[in-house]
Amino acid sequence: MISVDLQSGLYHYGLGLLKREDGLYCLVDLDTGEWYEKMTIYYIQRLLKQWNQKRKLFVHLS
């Protein structure tokens, strides 16, 4: 099951999440409709964590 925290975190960056038939997931750019295919939830969580860390660093330095 995909957590609400993950979904809301992705939404913050303008992304949605779709489950594929093969058990993998696709990130979808909500503005353009572009798909970023074949990712595991683990990889998506790591990516989101890195983006959040970079955003916090940028906000702290501003």
Secondary structure, DSSP 4 states (H G I P E B T S, - for coil): ---HHHHHHHHHTTEEEEE-TTS-EEEEETTT--EEEEE-HHHHHHHHHHHHHHHHHHHHH-
